Amino acid sequence: MLSNSLGRQPYDPYTGFDLHGTVDEVVLSAEHRVREPDPVIFQLVLDRLGLLPGECLIVDDSEENLAAAQRLGINLLHALDERVASTQLRAVFGLSDL
């Protein structure tokens, strides 16, 4: 999970979510002092996962973030509608409809 977070103080928007138990890596921009669409933050995620760009998929609603990820070779899913994105993700991963 990569998030352009403003930090966890004074309010932590991630409280109540078991992020580290749900996803392989958690990269919050405020903790690294770099934000999307800077390619450095995408490369950090790739390095932490130990994956090549073509082995990854970014799901985002920002065309600017997606364009930066695409320049690195990361696969894209432009998510403007959660139902459409959910359907597309199920198709990408070969999962059945809910």
mmCIF file as gemmi writes it, N, C-alpha and C atoms, coordinates in Angstrom:
data_model
loop_
_atom_site.group_PDB
_atom_site.id
_atom_site.type_symbol
_atom_site.label_atom_id
_atom_site.label_alt_id
_atom_site.label_comp_id
_atom_site.label_asym_id
_atom_site.label_entity_id
_atom_site.label_seq_id
_atom_site.pdbx_PDB_ins_code
_atom_site.Cartn_x
_atom_site.Cartn_y
_atom_site.Cartn_z
_atom_site.occupancy
_atom_site.B_iso_or_equiv
_atom_site.pdbx_formal_charge
_atom_site.auth_seq_id
_atom_site.auth_asym_id
_atom_site.pdbx_PDB_model_num
ATOM 1 N N . MET Axp A 1 ? 0.842 -1.16 0 1 0 ? 1 A 1
ATOM 2 C CA . MET Axp A 1 ? 0 0 0 1 0 ? 1 A 1
ATOM 3 C C . MET Axp A 1 ? 0.895 1.233 0 1 0 ? 1 A 1
ATOM 4 N N . LEU Axp A 2 ? 0.646 2.104 -0.918 1 0 ? 2 A 1
ATOM 5 C CA . LEU Axp A 2 ? 1.329 3.395 -0.982 1 0 ? 2 A 1
ATOM 6 C C . LEU Axp A 2 ? 0.273 4.475 -0.805 1 0 ? 2 A 1
ATOM 7 N N . SER Axp A 3 ? 0.523 5.371 0.134 1 0 ? 3 A 1
ATOM 8 C CA . SER Axp A 3 ? -0.436 6.443 0.389 1 0 ? 3 A 1
ATOM 9 C C . SER Axp A 3 ? 0.28 7.773 0.51 1 0 ? 3 A 1
ATOM 10 N N . ASN Axp A 4 ? -0.255 8.788 -0.16 1 0 ? 4 A 1
ATOM 11 C CA . ASN Axp A 4 ? 0.228 10.155 0.01 1 0 ? 4 A 1
ATOM 12 C C . ASN Axp A 4 ? -0.333 10.699 1.315 1 0 ? 4 A 1
ATOM 13 N N . SER Axp A 5 ? 0.161 10.162 2.391 1 0 ? 5 A 1
ATOM 14 C CA . SER Axp A 5 ? -0.313 10.501 3.722 1 0 ? 5 A 1
ATOM 15 C C . SER Axp A 5 ? 0.277 11.821 4.196 1 0 ? 5 A 1
ATOM 16 N N . LEU Axp A 6 ? -0.505 12.556 4.941 1 0 ? 6 A 1
ATOM 17 C CA . LEU Axp A 6 ? -0.019 13.783 5.569 1 0 ? 6 A 1
ATOM 18 C C . LEU Axp A 6 ? 0.564 13.503 6.944 1 0 ? 6 A 1
ATOM 19 N N . GLY Axp A 7 ? 0.617 12.253 7.31 1 0 ? 7 A 1
ATOM 20 C CA . GLY Axp A 7 ? 1.16 11.871 8.612 1 0 ? 7 A 1
ATOM 21 C C . GLY Axp A 7 ? 0.098 11.288 9.517 1 0 ? 7 A 1
ATOM 22 N N . ARG Axp A 8 ? 0.518 10.946 10.71 1 0 ? 8 A 1
ATOM 23 C CA . ARG Axp A 8 ? -0.372 10.294 11.67 1 0 ? 8 A 1
ATOM 24 C C . ARG Axp A 8 ? -0.688 11.18 12.867 1 0 ? 8 A 1
ATOM 25 N N . GLN Axp A 9 ? -0.234 12.408 12.831 1 0 ? 9 A 1
ATOM 26 C CA . GLN Axp A 9 ? -0.469 13.333 13.937 1 0 ? 9 A 1
ATOM 27 C C . GLN Axp A 9 ? -1.141 14.594 13.415 1 0 ? 9 A 1
ATOM 28 N N . PRO Axp A 10 ? -2.095 15.169 14.072 1 0 ? 10 A 1
ATOM 29 C CA . PRO Axp A 10 ? -2.648 14.783 15.362 1 0 ? 10 A 1
ATOM 30 C C . PRO Axp A 10 ? -3.7 13.673 15.248 1 0 ? 10 A 1
ATOM 31 N N . TYR Axp A 11 ? -4.071 13.318 14.021 1 0 ? 11 A 1
ATOM 32 C CA . TYR Axp A 11 ? -5.086 12.289 13.804 1 0 ? 11 A 1
ATOM 33 C C . TYR Axp A 11 ? -4.497 11.219 12.895 1 0 ? 11 A 1
ATOM 34 N N . ASP Axp A 12 ? -4.639 9.961 13.294 1 0 ? 12 A 1
ATOM 35 C CA . ASP Axp A 12 ? -4.124 8.858 12.497 1 0 ? 12 A 1
ATOM 36 C C . ASP Axp A 12 ? -5.28 8.219 11.722 1 0 ? 12 A 1
ATOM 37 N N . PRO Axp A 13 ? -5.361 8.48 10.4 1 0 ? 13 A 1
ATOM 38 C CA . PRO Axp A 13 ? -6.47 7.935 9.62 1 0 ? 13 A 1
ATOM 39 C C . PRO Axp A 13 ? -6.403 6.416 9.451 1 0 ? 13 A 1
ATOM 40 N N . TYR Axp A 14 ? -5.295 5.815 9.857 1 0 ? 14 A 1
ATOM 41 C CA . TYR Axp A 14 ? -5.127 4.368 9.692 1 0 ? 14 A 1
ATOM 42 C C . TYR Axp A 14 ? -5.46 3.586 10.96 1 0 ? 14 A 1
ATOM 43 N N . THR Axp A 15 ? -5.812 4.283 12.046 1 0 ? 15 A 1
ATOM 44 C CA . THR Axp A 15 ? -6.197 3.614 13.283 1 0 ? 15 A 1
ATOM 45 C C . THR Axp A 15 ? -7.379 2.694 13.014 1 0 ? 15 A 1
ATOM 46 N N . GLY Axp A 16 ? -7.284 1.496 13.528 1 0 ? 16 A 1
ATOM 47 C CA . GLY Axp A 16 ? -8.375 0.538 13.363 1 0 ? 16 A 1
ATOM 48 C C . GLY Axp A 16 ? -8.211 -0.368 12.158 1 0 ? 16 A 1
ATOM 49 N N . PHE Axp A 17 ? -7.216 -0.083 11.322 1 0 ? 17 A 1
ATOM 50 C CA . PHE Axp A 17 ? -6.945 -0.923 10.156 1 0 ? 17 A 1
ATOM 51 C C . PHE Axp A 17 ? -5.657 -1.698 10.396 1 0 ? 17 A 1
ATOM 52 N N . ASP Axp A 18 ? -5.676 -2.982 10.172 1 0 ? 18 A 1
ATOM 53 C CA . ASP Axp A 18 ? -4.483 -3.81 10.321 1 0 ? 18 A 1
ATOM 54 C C . ASP Axp A 18 ? -3.728 -3.806 8.995 1 0 ? 18 A 1
ATOM 55 N N . LEU Axp A 19 ? -3.127 -2.664 8.674 1 0 ? 19 A 1
ATOM 56 C CA . LEU Axp A 19 ? -2.464 -2.524 7.374 1 0 ? 19 A 1
ATOM 57 C C . LEU Axp A 19 ? -1.357 -3.549 7.187 1 0 ? 19 A 1
ATOM 58 N N . HIS Axp A 20 ? -0.5 -3.692 8.188 1 0 ? 20 A 1
ATOM 59 C CA . HIS Axp A 20 ? 0.636 -4.611 8.047 1 0 ? 20 A 1
ATOM 60 C C . HIS Axp A 20 ? 0.18 -6.065 8.014 1 0 ? 20 A 1
ATOM 61 N N . GLY Axp A 21 ? -1.001 -6.358 8.536 1 0 ? 21 A 1
ATOM 62 C CA . GLY Axp A 21 ? -1.539 -7.712 8.479 1 0 ? 21 A 1
ATOM 63 C C . GLY Axp A 21 ? -2.342 -7.969 7.218 1 0 ? 21 A 1
ATOM 64 N N . THR Axp A 22 ? -2.607 -6.91 6.443 1 0 ? 22 A 1
ATOM 65 C CA . THR Axp A 22 ? -3.453 -7.016 5.258 1 0 ? 22 A 1
ATOM 66 C C . THR Axp A 22 ? -2.661 -6.957 3.962 1 0 ? 22 A 1
ATOM 67 N N . VAL Axp A 23 ? -1.623 -6.13 3.927 1 0 ? 23 A 1
ATOM 68 C CA . VAL Axp A 23 ? -0.825 -5.952 2.71 1 0 ? 23 A 1
ATOM 69 C C . VAL Axp A 23 ? 0.638 -6.284 2.994 1 0 ? 23 A 1
ATOM 70 N N . ASP Axp A 24 ? 1.385 -6.535 1.934 1 0 ? 24 A 1
ATOM 71 C CA . ASP Axp A 24 ? 2.788 -6.928 2.092 1 0 ? 24 A 1
ATOM 72 C C . ASP Axp A 24 ? 3.668 -5.793 2.583 1 0 ? 24 A 1
ATOM 73 N N . GLU Axp A 25 ? 3.421 -4.593 2.118 1 0 ? 25 A 1
ATOM 74 C CA . GLU Axp A 25 ? 4.224 -3.428 2.507 1 0 ? 25 A 1
ATOM 75 C C . GLU Axp A 25 ? 3.311 -2.22 2.674 1 0 ? 25 A 1
ATOM 76 N N . VAL Axp A 26 ? 3.695 -1.333 3.584 1 0 ? 26 A 1
ATOM 77 C CA . VAL Axp A 26 ? 2.986 -0.08 3.796 1 0 ? 26 A 1
ATOM 78 C C . VAL Axp A 26 ? 4.008 1.041 3.655 1 0 ? 26 A 1
ATOM 79 N N . VAL Axp A 27 ? 3.781 1.919 2.68 1 0 ? 27 A 1
ATOM 80 C CA . VAL Axp A 27 ? 4.66 3.064 2.462 1 0 ? 27 A 1
ATOM 81 C C . VAL Axp A 27 ? 3.791 4.316 2.531 1 0 ? 27 A 1
ATOM 82 N N . LEU Axp A 28 ? 4.028 5.104 3.577 1 0 ? 28 A 1
ATOM 83 C CA . LEU Axp A 28 ? 3.299 6.355 3.76 1 0 ? 28 A 1
ATOM 84 C C . LEU Axp A 28 ? 4.255 7.492 3.416 1 0 ? 28 A 1
ATOM 85 N N . SER Axp A 29 ? 3.842 8.329 2.491 1 0 ? 29 A 1
ATOM 86 C CA . SER Axp A 29 ? 4.725 9.372 1.973 1 0 ? 29 A 1
ATOM 87 C C . SER Axp A 29 ? 5.284 10.276 3.066 1 0 ? 29 A 1
ATOM 88 N N . ALA Axp A 30 ? 4.506 10.588 4.075 1 0 ? 30 A 1
ATOM 89 C CA . ALA Axp A 30 ? 4.975 11.479 5.134 1 0 ? 30 A 1
ATOM 90 C C . ALA Axp A 30 ? 6.174 10.897 5.876 1 0 ? 30 A 1
ATOM 91 N N . GLU Axp A 31 ? 6.259 9.583 5.925 1 0 ? 31 A 1
ATOM 92 C CA . GLU Axp A 31 ? 7.369 8.93 6.623 1 0 ? 31 A 1
ATOM 93 C C . GLU Axp A 31 ? 8.645 8.91 5.786 1 0 ? 31 A 1
ATOM 94 N N . HIS Axp A 32 ? 8.523 9.194 4.491 1 0 ? 32 A 1
ATOM 95 C CA . HIS Axp A 32 ? 9.683 9.142 3.587 1 0 ? 32 A 1
ATOM 96 C C . HIS Axp A 32 ? 9.978 10.495 2.951 1 0 ? 32 A 1
ATOM 97 N N . ARG Axp A 33 ? 9.155 11.476 3.251 1 0 ? 33 A 1
ATOM 98 C CA . ARG Axp A 33 ? 9.337 12.853 2.757 1 0 ? 33 A 1
ATOM 99 C C . ARG Axp A 33 ? 9.391 12.944 1.235 1 0 ? 33 A 1
ATOM 100 N N . VAL Axp A 34 ? 8.606 12.107 0.596 1 0 ? 34 A 1
ATOM 101 C CA . VAL Axp A 34 ? 8.455 12.148 -0.858 1 0 ? 34 A 1
ATOM 102 C C . VAL Axp A 34 ? 7.042 11.665 -1.164 1 0 ? 34 A 1
ATOM 103 N N . ARG Axp A 35 ? 6.413 12.295 -2.148 1 0 ? 35 A 1
ATOM 104 C CA . ARG Axp A 35 ? 5.013 11.987 -2.457 1 0 ? 35 A 1
ATOM 105 C C . ARG Axp A 35 ? 4.856 11.592 -3.919 1 0 ? 35 A 1
ATOM 106 N N . GLU Axp A 36 ? 3.8 10.831 -4.17 1 0 ? 36 A 1
ATOM 107 C CA . GLU Axp A 36 ? 3.416 10.586 -5.557 1 0 ? 36 A 1
ATOM 108 C C . GLU Axp A 36 ? 3.117 11.936 -6.2 1 0 ? 36 A 1
ATOM 109 N N . PRO Axp A 37 ? 3.459 12.147 -7.396 1 0 ? 37 A 1
ATOM 110 C CA . PRO Axp A 37 ? 3.906 11.231 -8.439 1 0 ? 37 A 1
ATOM 111 C C . PRO Axp A 37 ? 5.425 11.106 -8.573 1 0 ? 37 A 1
ATOM 112 N N . ASP Axp A 38 ? 6.199 11.525 -7.578 1 0 ? 38 A 1
ATOM 113 C CA . ASP Axp A 38 ? 7.651 11.395 -7.66 1 0 ? 38 A 1
ATOM 114 C C . ASP Axp A 38 ? 8.016 9.915 -7.841 1 0 ? 38 A 1
ATOM 115 N N . PRO Axp A 39 ? 8.762 9.578 -8.882 1 0 ? 39 A 1
ATOM 116 C CA . PRO Axp A 39 ? 9.107 8.176 -9.136 1 0 ? 39 A 1
ATOM 117 C C . PRO Axp A 39 ? 9.905 7.535 -7.997 1 0 ? 39 A 1
ATOM 118 N N . VAL Axp A 40 ? 10.539 8.339 -7.162 1 0 ? 40 A 1
ATOM 119 C CA . VAL Axp A 40 ? 11.313 7.797 -6.039 1 0 ? 40 A 1
ATOM 120 C C . VAL Axp A 40 ? 10.417 6.979 -5.116 1 0 ? 40 A 1
ATOM 121 N N . ILE Axp A 41 ? 9.202 7.436 -4.865 1 0 ? 41 A 1
ATOM 122 C CA . ILE Axp A 41 ? 8.303 6.72 -3.957 1 0 ? 41 A 1
ATOM 123 C C . ILE Axp A 41 ? 7.838 5.404 -4.572 1 0 ? 41 A 1
ATOM 124 N N . PHE Axp A 42 ? 7.616 5.387 -5.887 1 0 ? 42 A 1
ATOM 125 C CA . PHE Axp A 42 ? 7.243 4.134 -6.544 1 0 ? 42 A 1
ATOM 126 C C . PHE Axp A 42 ? 8.401 3.147 -6.505 1 0 ? 42 A 1
ATOM 127 N N . GLN Axp A 43 ? 9.618 3.643 -6.719 1 0 ? 43 A 1
ATOM 128 C CA . GLN Axp A 43 ? 10.786 2.771 -6.687 1 0 ? 43 A 1
ATOM 129 C C . GLN Axp A 43 ? 11.004 2.197 -5.292 1 0 ? 43 A 1
ATOM 130 N N . LEU Axp A 44 ? 10.723 2.99 -4.265 1 0 ? 44 A 1
ATOM 131 C CA . LEU Axp A 44 ? 10.826 2.5 -2.896 1 0 ? 44 A 1
ATOM 132 C C . LEU Axp A 44 ? 9.901 1.305 -2.679 1 0 ? 44 A 1
ATOM 133 N N . VAL Axp A 45 ? 8.675 1.407 -3.168 1 0 ? 45 A 1
ATOM 134 C CA . VAL Axp A 45 ? 7.719 0.302 -3.034 1 0 ? 45 A 1
ATOM 135 C C . VAL Axp A 45 ? 8.228 -0.926 -3.787 1 0 ? 45 A 1
ATOM 136 N N . LEU Axp A 46 ? 8.701 -0.725 -5.018 1 0 ? 46 A 1
ATOM 137 C CA . LEU Axp A 46 ? 9.233 -1.846 -5.801 1 0 ? 46 A 1
ATOM 138 C C . LEU Axp A 46 ? 10.386 -2.517 -5.068 1 0 ? 46 A 1
ATOM 139 N N . ASP Axp A 47 ? 11.292 -1.719 -4.53 1 0 ? 47 A 1
ATOM 140 C CA . ASP Axp A 47 ? 12.443 -2.269 -3.81 1 0 ? 47 A 1
ATOM 141 C C . ASP Axp A 47 ? 12.011 -3.054 -2.578 1 0 ? 47 A 1
ATOM 142 N N . ARG Axp A 48 ? 11.056 -2.514 -1.841 1 0 ? 48 A 1
ATOM 143 C CA . ARG Axp A 48 ? 10.579 -3.208 -0.634 1 0 ? 48 A 1
ATOM 144 C C . ARG Axp A 48 ? 9.9 -4.536 -0.977 1 0 ? 48 A 1
ATOM 145 N N . LEU Axp A 49 ? 9.192 -4.541 -2.097 1 0 ? 49 A 1
ATOM 146 C CA . LEU Axp A 49 ? 8.516 -5.769 -2.519 1 0 ? 49 A 1
ATOM 147 C C . LEU Axp A 49 ? 9.466 -6.738 -3.214 1 0 ? 49 A 1
ATOM 148 N N . GLY Axp A 50 ? 10.592 -6.228 -3.693 1 0 ? 50 A 1
ATOM 149 C CA . GLY Axp A 50 ? 11.532 -7.063 -4.428 1 0 ? 50 A 1
ATOM 150 C C . GLY Axp A 50 ? 10.979 -7.48 -5.779 1 0 ? 50 A 1
ATOM 151 N N . LEU Axp A 51 ? 10.22 -6.578 -6.397 1 0 ? 51 A 1
ATOM 152 C CA . LEU Axp A 51 ? 9.57 -6.885 -7.669 1 0 ? 51 A 1
ATOM 153 C C . LEU Axp A 51 ? 10.002 -5.906 -8.751 1 0 ? 51 A 1
ATOM 154 N N . LEU Axp A 52 ? 9.867 -6.353 -9.977 1 0 ? 52 A 1
ATOM 155 C CA . LEU Axp A 52 ? 10.093 -5.491 -11.129 1 0 ? 52 A 1
ATOM 156 C C . LEU Axp A 52 ? 8.812 -4.713 -11.402 1 0 ? 52 A 1
ATOM 157 N N . PRO Axp A 53 ? 8.921 -3.554 -12.05 1 0 ? 53 A 1
ATOM 158 C CA . PRO Axp A 53 ? 7.724 -2.755 -12.334 1 0 ? 53 A 1
ATOM 159 C C . PRO Axp A 53 ? 6.627 -3.52 -13.068 1 0 ? 53 A 1
ATOM 160 N N . GLY Axp A 54 ? 6.983 -4.333 -14.043 1 0 ? 54 A 1
ATOM 161 C CA . GLY Axp A 54 ? 5.985 -5.072 -14.813 1 0 ? 54 A 1
ATOM 162 C C . GLY Axp A 54 ? 5.258 -6.142 -14.027 1 0 ? 54 A 1
ATOM 163 N N . GLU Axp A 55 ? 5.748 -6.434 -12.821 1 0 ? 55 A 1
ATOM 164 C CA . GLU Axp A 55 ? 5.097 -7.421 -11.952 1 0 ? 55 A 1
ATOM 165 C C . GLU Axp A 55 ? 4.102 -6.776 -10.995 1 0 ? 55 A 1
ATOM 166 N N . CYS Axp A 56 ? 3.95 -5.462 -11.108 1 0 ? 56 A 1
ATOM 167 C CA . CYS Axp A 56 ? 3.108 -4.717 -10.165 1 0 ? 56 A 1
ATOM 168 C C . CYS Axp A 56 ? 1.955 -4.015 -10.87 1 0 ? 56 A 1
ATOM 169 N N . LEU Axp A 57 ? 0.935 -3.725 -10.092 1 0 ? 57 A 1
ATOM 170 C CA . LEU Axp A 57 ? -0.244 -3.009 -10.567 1 0 ? 57 A 1
ATOM 171 C C . LEU Axp A 57 ? -0.511 -1.862 -9.604 1 0 ? 57 A 1
ATOM 172 N N . ILE Axp A 58 ? -0.67 -0.677 -10.138 1 0 ? 58 A 1
ATOM 173 C CA . ILE Axp A 58 ? -1.067 0.468 -9.317 1 0 ? 58 A 1
ATOM 174 C C . ILE Axp A 58 ? -2.531 0.774 -9.608 1 0 ? 58 A 1
ATOM 175 N N . VAL Axp A 59 ? -3.289 0.958 -8.546 1 0 ? 59 A 1
ATOM 176 C CA . VAL Axp A 59 ? -4.694 1.346 -8.637 1 0 ? 59 A 1
ATOM 177 C C . VAL Axp A 59 ? -4.783 2.744 -8.049 1 0 ? 59 A 1
ATOM 178 N N . ASP Axp A 60 ? -5.198 3.702 -8.863 1 0 ? 60 A 1
ATOM 179 C CA . ASP Axp A 60 ? -5.201 5.094 -8.4 1 0 ? 60 A 1
ATOM 180 C C . ASP Axp A 60 ? -6.264 5.861 -9.165 1 0 ? 60 A 1
ATOM 181 N N . ASP Axp A 61 ? -6.717 6.968 -8.573 1 0 ? 61 A 1
ATOM 182 C CA . ASP Axp A 61 ? -7.69 7.82 -9.257 1 0 ? 61 A 1
ATOM 183 C C . ASP Axp A 61 ? -7.024 9.026 -9.9 1 0 ? 61 A 1
ATOM 184 N N . SER Axp A 62 ? -5.714 9.178 -9.708 1 0 ? 62 A 1
ATOM 185 C CA . SER Axp A 62 ? -4.991 10.328 -10.233 1 0 ? 62 A 1
ATOM 186 C C . SER Axp A 62 ? -4.252 9.981 -11.528 1 0 ? 62 A 1
ATOM 187 N N . GLU Axp A 63 ? -4.613 10.661 -12.597 1 0 ? 63 A 1
ATOM 188 C CA . GLU Axp A 63 ? -3.922 10.44 -13.869 1 0 ? 63 A 1
ATOM 189 C C . GLU Axp A 63 ? -2.446 10.786 -13.756 1 0 ? 63 A 1
ATOM 190 N N . GLU Axp A 64 ? -2.122 11.797 -12.979 1 0 ? 64 A 1
ATOM 191 C CA . GLU Axp A 64 ? -0.727 12.203 -12.801 1 0 ? 64 A 1
ATOM 192 C C . GLU Axp A 64 ? 0.083 11.09 -12.124 1 0 ? 64 A 1
ATOM 193 N N . ASN Axp A 65 ? -0.473 10.482 -11.083 1 0 ? 65 A 1
ATOM 194 C CA . ASN Axp A 65 ? 0.219 9.386 -10.404 1 0 ? 65 A 1
ATOM 195 C C . ASN Axp A 65 ? 0.37 8.188 -11.327 1 0 ? 65 A 1
ATOM 196 N N . LEU Axp A 66 ? -0.676 7.885 -12.067 1 0 ? 66 A 1
ATOM 197 C CA . LEU Axp A 66 ? -0.631 6.746 -12.987 1 0 ? 66 A 1
ATOM 198 C C . LEU Axp A 66 ? 0.395 6.966 -14.091 1 0 ? 66 A 1
ATOM 199 N N . ALA Axp A 67 ? 0.468 8.172 -14.61 1 0 ? 67 A 1
ATOM 200 C CA . ALA Axp A 67 ? 1.437 8.465 -15.674 1 0 ? 67 A 1
ATOM 201 C C . ALA Axp A 67 ? 2.866 8.274 -15.168 1 0 ? 67 A 1
ATOM 202 N N . ALA Axp A 68 ? 3.132 8.711 -13.955 1 0 ? 68 A 1
ATOM 203 C CA . ALA Axp A 68 ? 4.473 8.549 -13.38 1 0 ? 68 A 1
ATOM 204 C C . ALA Axp A 68 ? 4.802 7.078 -13.183 1 0 ? 68 A 1
ATOM 205 N N . ALA Axp A 69 ? 3.847 6.305 -12.7 1 0 ? 69 A 1
ATOM 206 C CA . ALA Axp A 69 ? 4.057 4.865 -12.506 1 0 ? 69 A 1
ATOM 207 C C . ALA Axp A 69 ? 4.256 4.166 -13.849 1 0 ? 69 A 1
ATOM 208 N N . GLN Axp A 70 ? 3.494 4.569 -14.836 1 0 ? 70 A 1
ATOM 209 C CA . GLN Axp A 70 ? 3.599 3.951 -16.157 1 0 ? 70 A 1
ATOM 210 C C . GLN Axp A 70 ? 4.983 4.197 -16.77 1 0 ? 70 A 1
ATOM 211 N N . ARG Axp A 71 ? 5.547 5.36 -16.538 1 0 ? 71 A 1
ATOM 212 C CA . ARG Axp A 71 ? 6.893 5.651 -17.053 1 0 ? 71 A 1
ATOM 213 C C . ARG Axp A 71 ? 7.928 4.687 -16.478 1 0 ? 71 A 1
ATOM 214 N N . LEU Axp A 72 ? 7.66 4.148 -15.293 1 0 ? 72 A 1
ATOM 215 C CA . LEU Axp A 72 ? 8.552 3.157 -14.689 1 0 ? 72 A 1
ATOM 216 C C . LEU Axp A 72 ? 8.245 1.746 -15.184 1 0 ? 72 A 1
ATOM 217 N N . GLY Axp A 73 ? 7.123 1.578 -15.868 1 0 ? 73 A 1
ATOM 218 C CA . GLY Axp A 73 ? 6.742 0.261 -16.373 1 0 ? 73 A 1
ATOM 219 C C . GLY Axp A 73 ? 5.753 -0.487 -15.502 1 0 ? 73 A 1
ATOM 220 N N . ILE Axp A 74 ? 5.145 0.21 -14.54 1 0 ? 74 A 1
ATOM 221 C CA . ILE Axp A 74 ? 4.151 -0.399 -13.66 1 0 ? 74 A 1
ATOM 222 C C . ILE Axp A 74 ? 2.814 -0.468 -14.393 1 0 ? 74 A 1
ATOM 223 N N . ASN Axp A 75 ? 2.106 -1.567 -14.227 1 0 ? 75 A 1
ATOM 224 C CA . ASN Axp A 75 ? 0.785 -1.737 -14.831 1 0 ? 75 A 1
ATOM 225 C C . ASN Axp A 75 ? -0.229 -0.846 -14.113 1 0 ? 75 A 1
ATOM 226 N N . LEU Axp A 76 ? -1.245 -0.398 -14.848 1 0 ? 76 A 1
ATOM 227 C CA . LEU Axp A 76 ? -2.166 0.611 -14.333 1 0 ? 76 A 1
ATOM 228 C C . LEU Axp A 76 ? -3.606 0.148 -14.285 1 0 ? 76 A 1
ATOM 229 N N . LEU Axp A 77 ? -4.325 0.688 -13.297 1 0 ? 77 A 1
ATOM 230 C CA . LEU Axp A 77 ? -5.774 0.584 -13.255 1 0 ? 77 A 1
ATOM 231 C C . LEU Axp A 77 ? -6.274 1.933 -12.761 1 0 ? 77 A 1
ATOM 232 N N . HIS Axp A 78 ? -6.924 2.663 -13.656 1 0 ? 78 A 1
ATOM 233 C CA . HIS Axp A 78 ? -7.456 3.987 -13.323 1 0 ? 78 A 1
ATOM 234 C C . HIS Axp A 78 ? -8.798 3.773 -12.628 1 0 ? 78 A 1
ATOM 235 N N . ALA Axp A 79 ? -8.828 4.041 -11.336 1 0 ? 79 A 1
ATOM 236 C CA . ALA Axp A 79 ? -9.997 3.738 -10.521 1 0 ? 79 A 1
ATOM 237 C C . ALA Axp A 79 ? -10.764 5.004 -10.175 1 0 ? 79 A 1
ATOM 238 N N . LEU Axp A 80 ? -11.799 5.289 -10.948 1 0 ? 80 A 1
ATOM 239 C CA . LEU Axp A 80 ? -12.646 6.444 -10.665 1 0 ? 80 A 1
ATOM 240 C C . LEU Axp A 80 ? -13.963 6.029 -10.017 1 0 ? 80 A 1
ATOM 241 N N . ASP Axp A 81 ? -14.313 4.784 -10.169 1 0 ? 81 A 1
ATOM 242 C CA . ASP Axp A 81 ? -15.559 4.258 -9.625 1 0 ? 81 A 1
ATOM 243 C C . ASP Axp A 81 ? -15.236 2.93 -8.948 1 0 ? 81 A 1
ATOM 244 N N . GLU Axp A 82 ? -15.59 2.792 -7.672 1 0 ? 82 A 1
ATOM 245 C CA . GLU Axp A 82 ? -15.209 1.593 -6.927 1 0 ? 82 A 1
ATOM 246 C C . GLU Axp A 82 ? -15.812 0.305 -7.485 1 0 ? 82 A 1
ATOM 247 N N . ARG Axp A 83 ? -17.005 0.37 -8.033 1 0 ? 83 A 1
ATOM 248 C CA . ARG Axp A 83 ? -17.611 -0.841 -8.602 1 0 ? 83 A 1
ATOM 249 C C . ARG Axp A 83 ? -16.895 -1.266 -9.879 1 0 ? 83 A 1
ATOM 250 N N . VAL Axp A 84 ? -16.569 -0.291 -10.709 1 0 ? 84 A 1
ATOM 251 C CA . VAL Axp A 84 ? -15.836 -0.587 -11.942 1 0 ? 84 A 1
ATOM 252 C C . VAL Axp A 84 ? -14.44 -1.112 -11.598 1 0 ? 84 A 1
ATOM 253 N N . ALA Axp A 85 ? -13.776 -0.448 -10.67 1 0 ? 85 A 1
ATOM 254 C CA . ALA Axp A 85 ? -12.427 -0.874 -10.268 1 0 ? 85 A 1
ATOM 255 C C . ALA Axp A 85 ? -12.453 -2.275 -9.686 1 0 ? 85 A 1
ATOM 256 N N . SER Axp A 86 ? -13.46 -2.571 -8.879 1 0 ? 86 A 1
ATOM 257 C CA . SER Axp A 86 ? -13.588 -3.907 -8.296 1 0 ? 86 A 1
ATOM 258 C C . SER Axp A 86 ? -13.757 -4.966 -9.383 1 0 ? 86 A 1
ATOM 259 N N . THR Axp A 87 ? -14.579 -4.683 -10.359 1 0 ? 87 A 1
ATOM 260 C CA . THR Axp A 87 ? -14.785 -5.61 -11.477 1 0 ? 87 A 1
ATOM 261 C C . THR Axp A 87 ? -13.49 -5.806 -12.254 1 0 ? 87 A 1
ATOM 262 N N . GLN Axp A 88 ? -12.78 -4.709 -12.496 1 0 ? 88 A 1
ATOM 263 C CA . GLN Axp A 88 ? -11.52 -4.791 -13.239 1 0 ? 88 A 1
ATOM 264 C C . GLN Axp A 88 ? -10.461 -5.562 -12.451 1 0 ? 88 A 1
ATOM 265 N N . LEU Axp A 89 ? -10.39 -5.349 -11.162 1 0 ? 89 A 1
ATOM 266 C CA . LEU Axp A 89 ? -9.43 -6.079 -10.338 1 0 ? 89 A 1
ATOM 267 C C . LEU Axp A 89 ? -9.732 -7.573 -10.32 1 0 ? 89 A 1
ATOM 268 N N . ARG Axp A 90 ? -11.01 -7.919 -10.21 1 0 ? 90 A 1
ATOM 269 C CA . ARG Axp A 90 ? -11.369 -9.333 -10.243 1 0 ? 90 A 1
ATOM 270 C C . ARG Axp A 90 ? -10.958 -9.953 -11.567 1 0 ? 90 A 1
ATOM 271 N N . ALA Axp A 91 ? -11.123 -9.231 -12.653 1 0 ? 91 A 1
ATOM 272 C CA . ALA Axp A 91 ? -10.732 -9.744 -13.97 1 0 ? 91 A 1
ATOM 273 C C . ALA Axp A 91 ? -9.218 -9.906 -14.059 1 0 ? 91 A 1
ATOM 274 N N . VAL Axp A 92 ? -8.47 -8.919 -13.574 1 0 ? 92 A 1
ATOM 275 C CA . VAL Axp A 92 ? -7.002 -8.978 -13.622 1 0 ? 92 A 1
ATOM 276 C C . VAL Axp A 92 ? -6.488 -10.19 -12.854 1 0 ? 92 A 1
ATOM 277 N N . PHE Axp A 93 ? -7.08 -10.463 -11.705 1 0 ? 93 A 1
ATOM 278 C CA . PHE Axp A 93 ? -6.592 -11.534 -10.848 1 0 ? 93 A 1
ATOM 279 C C . PHE Axp A 93 ? -7.357 -12.854 -11.029 1 0 ? 93 A 1
ATOM 280 N N . GLY Axp A 94 ? -8.266 -12.896 -12.001 1 0 ? 94 A 1
ATOM 281 C CA . GLY Axp A 94 ? -8.993 -14.127 -12.288 1 0 ? 94 A 1
ATOM 282 C C . GLY Axp A 94 ? -9.915 -14.57 -11.172 1 0 ? 94 A 1
ATOM 283 N N . LEU Axp A 95 ? -10.529 -13.609 -10.488 1 0 ? 95 A 1
ATOM 284 C CA . LEU Axp A 95 ? -11.438 -13.918 -9.396 1 0 ? 95 A 1
ATOM 285 C C . LEU Axp A 95 ? -12.878 -13.855 -9.884 1 0 ? 95 A 1
ATOM 286 N N . SER Axp A 96 ? -13.726 -14.645 -9.262 1 0 ? 96 A 1
ATOM 287 C CA . SER Axp A 96 ? -15.133 -14.643 -9.661 1 0 ? 96 A 1
ATOM 288 C C . SER Axp A 96 ? -15.837 -13.408 -9.106 1 0 ? 96 A 1
ATOM 289 N N . ASP Axp A 97 ? -16.994 -13.118 -9.684 1 0 ? 97 A 1
ATOM 290 C CA . ASP Axp A 97 ? -17.806 -12.006 -9.192 1 0 ? 97 A 1
ATOM 291 C C . ASP Axp A 97 ? -18.276 -12.307 -7.783 1 0 ? 97 A 1
ATOM 292 N N . LEU Axp A 98 ? -18.529 -11.258 -7.042 1 0 ? 98 A 1
ATOM 293 C CA . LEU Axp A 98 ? -19.025 -11.431 -5.672 1 0 ? 98 A 1
ATOM 294 C C . LEU Axp A 98 ? -20.48 -11.773 -5.672 1 0 ? 98 A 1
